[in-house]
Amino acid sequence: RQQGQFGRHAARFEFLDDPWRPGESHRQTQVVQRDRLRLGLDAPGGIRFFGEFQDARVFNARPNDFTQNEVDHLDVLQLFVSTTQKDLFGKGLRLDAHAGRMTLDVASRRLVARNDFRNTVNAFDGVHLQLGSDDRKWRVRAFYTLPVAIRDSDLMNDRPSTRRRFWGVAFEDLRNPWLQLDAYYLGLNDLPGNRSYRTYGLRVHRKPLPGQLDYEGEVAAQLGERKTVAQGIRDQLAWMAHAELGYTFAAAWSPRLVAQLDYASGSDDPSDDDSHTFDPLFGARRFDLMPTGIFGAFRRSNLISPGVRLGLQPAKTVRLDVKVRYWMLDEARDAFVGTAGPGGGALTDATGNAGRDLGTDLELRARWDALEWLAFDVGYDHWWKGHYLDDVANARTQGDADYFYLQSRLRF
């Protein structure tokens, strides 16, 4: 057991005014709460048993409020056995093997992630192997899993679907400080969701340090098939890219200014036999797009978004961030993915007459690590909605959207 990792409690108050999803309440106020308990047992021969249990709940939600992916009553998040072998073959190599239920972070976490801001977490049943240097400067990973479906109303009842398979291989190299590298292959066969994909990705990046430029570039290609009720089986060929260039000033508060661009392809003709709508798989988006929770309109799918971000650190325990991003659809006739609500599916204008302009958002965020075991996070986001929201059918909107949250985290 590591200090501060035995248990965690997080509570967040969220307020959303003038949302956009069909059938959604005009004003929403919710409290989300998440509790986790971790237990580990070391056995002889480098064997370790580990369990992590989670209870995630939403309070003060009304019938037409957005609560998707926020509820998971008392359940098993992780439960696996692992082994670690060091100095393998006398070559300074380290081998780690896991079997059971686990969470995964791969490369940038944009396509496979252990969620943080979202109240629930992606989990997978299967095996995970990694081989690398003992100093963890490089490693090769491979996994084969069944994704776990979250059932929000049952106790201890989240189960993997026997008709869903998710696997992958990744190489992560941190040995060169100015050119760090990730390369990965991810496979998904999701018969309940009618998806069969192969995703190939490459990422290069440099860690931010005072007085120097840093950068990140990632591109992923997705091939395979997807099936819809209207069009049947469609060939999948889609793309995702992320680019950013930053500079950390060697000055008071260590200001870091970053220019960012995100792209995820959409389908120019959603009615034909070809699909170009990128699927973000099991990725996270809060860290470089926007807060999720009852907000989070934007996903890495049919999207183009340039933006700038400024980070400040006035004290060792305080972090401030300001972000401005412009949003637009990649293809006007494809869906505004991520806007499905209580009253229907994602917003779509099959004619394309609503255009592509989704607007601009301004986000302010502050984090304070008050004590080693206690942290607070507060944020505000104002979204000036674009013309698309005025013209597309079924949008539940009367003006710009405002989102506010206040979160506390407790570790023991």
N, C-alpha and C positions, 0 to 999 in steps of 0.2 A: 504494500500500500504506500502511495506517495502522499506526502503531507498536503492537505488541502484538496485531496481528490476523493475522499471517502463518500461525501455527499454534497449535493448542490441543490439550491432552491433559487428559482427565478420567478419574478412577478412583473408584469408589464401592464400599465394602463394605456389604452389606445383610444383615440378620438378621430373620427373621419367625418368630414362635412362635404356634402355634394359628391357622392361617388358616381359611377358610370355603368356598372353592370346591370343588365336587364333584371327588373323586379326587385332591386335592392333598396333597403331603407335609405331615406334621404340623409339621415344623420345617425351615426352609430357610435356608441360608447361601450367598450368591452374591457374586461380584465382577463388576461391570460396568465395561467400559473403552471409552472413545471417543476417537478421534484424528481431528483435522481439519486439512487443509492448504488454504490460500487463496492463489490466484494471480490477479493483476490486471495488465492491460496497457492503457495509455492510447494511443489513436490520434488523429490529427488530426481536427478538426471536432467535438470533444466526444464522440467514440466511445470506448467502453470495453468490453473483454472481461474477463470475470470467471469464475473457476472455483473451486468448493469441493468437496473430496473428503473422504469420511468412511469410517471403519472402526469399527464398533460390535460388541462381542463380550461374551459372558457366560462366566465361568469358574466351575467348581465346581457347576454345575447338574446335578441328578439328573433321571431321566426324568419324574417326577411333579411337578417344581418348575414354578413359573409363570415363563415367560420371554417371554411375548407382548410384541411391540413393543420388544424390547430388543436384537435381533440384526440387523445389516445389514453383512455383510462388504464389504470394499473396494468402494466405489461412488461415483457422482457425485451429490452433494447439490445443487449448483447449477452451471450452465454456461450463461451468457447473454451477449448483447451489449446494451449500453445506450447511450443518448444523452441528454444534458442540454442544454437550450436555455434560457438566462437572458434576462431582460428581453424576453420575447416581445411582439412588436408595440409595443415601447417602453412597455409598461404595467407593468413591474416584475413580470411573471408568470414563473414557472418551469415548464417542461415536461420531464418525465422519461418515457422509454419503455424498456421491457425486453422482450426476446424470447428464449425458451429455457427452460431449467429453473431454477426459483427457489423460494425459501421466502417465505411471506407472514405478516404480522401485520396484522390488521384490527381497528380500534377497541380494545375491551377485551381482545381475544385469547380471549374465552370461546368463540367459535365458529370462528375461524380464527387459527391461531397457529403460529409457529416454536417447537416444543417445546424446553424447556430441561432440566427434570429427567429426562424420559423419555430413554432412551439413544439413540433414533432420532428422526428429524425428518420432519414432513410436507413433501413437495415436490410441485411442480406444473409441468407443461410447458405453456407457452402465452405469452400476451402480457399486459403490465401497463402501463397509462398513468396518469400523474398530472399534474394541473395545479393550481397553487396560487401563493401569494405566495412571493417569494424568501426571506423570513424564516421561512417554513414555519409561519406562524400559522394558515393554513387550506389545505386542499387537497381536490380531488375526484379519486377514484381509480376506475378501471374495469379489470377483468381477465376473461380468458376462458382456461380451462385444462383440461387433462386431468390428474386426480390420479394420482400415481405410486404404484404398488403395490410395497411392500417385499418382496423375496425374500431371506430371511435366509441361504440356503445357497449363493448364487451370487455370483461376482465380476463386478462391472460389469454387473449384469443387472437392476437395478430398472427397470421399464418402465411407461409410462402405459397405462391401458386405453382402447382406442378406443371402448368402450361407456360410458365415464364422462365426464361433463362437469360442470365446476364454474365458475361465473362470478359476478360481482358488481359492484356500484357502491357507493361509500361517500363520504360527506362528513364531514370532520373539521375542527372549528373550535375554535381555542385563543385567539381574540382577546379574549374576555371572561374575565378571571381568576376571576370568581365563578360563571360559568355556561358551562362548556366543553361542547361538543356533538359527538356522533357520530350519524349516521343512515346506515343501510345496507340494501341489498337483496342477498340471496345466493340463487343458483339452483343446484340440484343435480339432475342426471339420471343416475342410477346404475343402469343396467340389470342388471349382475351382482348388485348388492345389492337390486334391486327397489325403489328409492326414486326418487321424483320430487317435489322440494320447492321451495317458494318461501318464503324466510324474510325477514321485514321487522323491523328493529330500530331502537331509539332509545335513546341513552344520554346522560345529563347528569352532570357531575361537577365537583368543585372540588379543586384540588391542596392536599394537607396543608401547612400552614405553622404555625410556633409561635404559640400564643396565639389560634388561631381554629378555628372549626368547619369541617370538610370533609365532603363527602358524595359519594355515587355512587348513581345509579339507572339501571337498564337493564331494558328489556322487549323481548321478541322474540316474534312470532307466526309460526307455521310452517303452511303450507297445501300441499296437494297430494295425492299418493297413495303408498301403500306396499303391497307385495304379500307375503303369507305363504303357506306351503304349506297351512296348515290353513284359513285364511279367504279366500284369494284376494286380490283387490284391495280395499283399504280406503281410505276417504277420510281424509286426514290434516288434523287441526286441533289444534295443540298450542301451548303457551306456555312461555316461560322468563322469569324475572325475578330481578334481583339488587338489593338495597338495602343501603346501609351509611351510618352516621353516625359520624364520628370527631372527636376533639379532640386536638390536640397541645399539651401543657403547656409553657409557657416556663419550664422548670426543668432541673436537672441531669439528664443522660441523655436529654433530650427525649422523655419518655414520650408515646406516642400510644395512646389507648384507642378501640376501634372496636366498634360493634355491627353485626352483619351478619345478613342473611336471604337465603337462596337458595331458589328454587322452580323446579321443572321438572315439567310436568304428566305424568300417567299416564292409562291407560285404565281406566275403571270396569268395563267388560265387554270383556276382550280377545278374546272370541269373536264379537262383532258386526261390523257393516260399517264402523264408525267407529273410527279410531285417534286417541288423544289423547296418545300417548307421545312426548315431545319428543326429537328427535335432536340431539345436540350437535355434529354435523358434524365439523369438523377442529380443535376448540378445545383449549385447555390448561386444566388444573384445579388444578395444584399450588399456584399463587400464592394462591388463596383458599379451596380446599377441603381438600386433604390431600396428603401425598407420594404419588407414583405408584410407579414401579418394580415390585417384587414385592408392594407393599401396594396402595393406591389402590382401595378397594372402591366408592367413590361417584362417580357420573357425574351430569351435568346431565340426568337423565331419570328420571321418576317419583320425585321427591325433594322433601322439604321439610326445610330445615336452618337454624335460628337459631343464632347463636353470638356470642362475644366474643373479641377479640384485643387483646393488649397488646404494643407494640413499644418497645424501649429501645435507646439508642445510647450506651453508656458511654464510647466513644472513637470517633474518626473512622473507624477501621478495623474496629470491632467492632459487630455488630448482634445483638440478642437478641429472640426472639419467643416468646410464650406464646399458645396458642389453645385454646378449649374450644367444641365444637359438639355439638348434639343432632341426631340423624338419624332421619327417619321416611319411609316410603313415602307418596306422595301418594294412591295407590290400592292397597288391600290385595291385589286380585286380579291386578294387573299384575306383571311381572317385576321383581326386584331387579337392575336393569341394571348390568352391570359385574362380575358374580360368576361368569361362565362360566370353567370350569377344565378341567384335563386329563380329567376324568371326565364332562363333560356341559355343557349350556347353563346360562344364568343361572337362579338360584333363583327358583321361581315356586310360589305356592299359589293354584290356580284357585278354591278355595272361599273364600278370604279369611279363614279361621279362624285363621291364624297371626298376624293383626293387621298393624300398621304400624310397630311400635316397633323401630328398628334400633340404638338405644343412643346412647352418648355417647363422644366421644374427646377426649383431652388431648394436645396436641402441644407439645413444647419444641424450640426450634431456636436455633443460634448460628452466626454467620458471622464469619470473621476474614480480612480482606484483609492477609495478612502482609507481602507486598511488592507492588509494582505488577504483577508477573507471576505471583504465587502467592497462592491463596486456599484456605481450608479451610471446610467446612460440616459440621456435625454435628447430628443430630436424633433425637428419640425420640417415639413415638406409642403411647399405650395406649388401646385401644378396649374399653370396657365394652359388650359386645354386648347387644342388646335381646332381648325375648321372641320376636321373629320368628325369630331364628336357632335358638332352642330347638325351635320347632314346625314349621318348614318342612321338607319332605322333601329329602334328599340333601345337606344342609349338612354340610360337613366341619369340625366344630367341637367342642371339648371345654371351652372356657372363653374368657376374654377374650384378645384378641390383643395382642401386643407387637411393635413394629417399631422397629428401630434402624438408622441409617446413618451412615457417616463418608465424606466425599468430599473429594478434593483436585482443584484446577483449576490448570493451568499454561498460561500464554500466552507466546508468543515471536514 
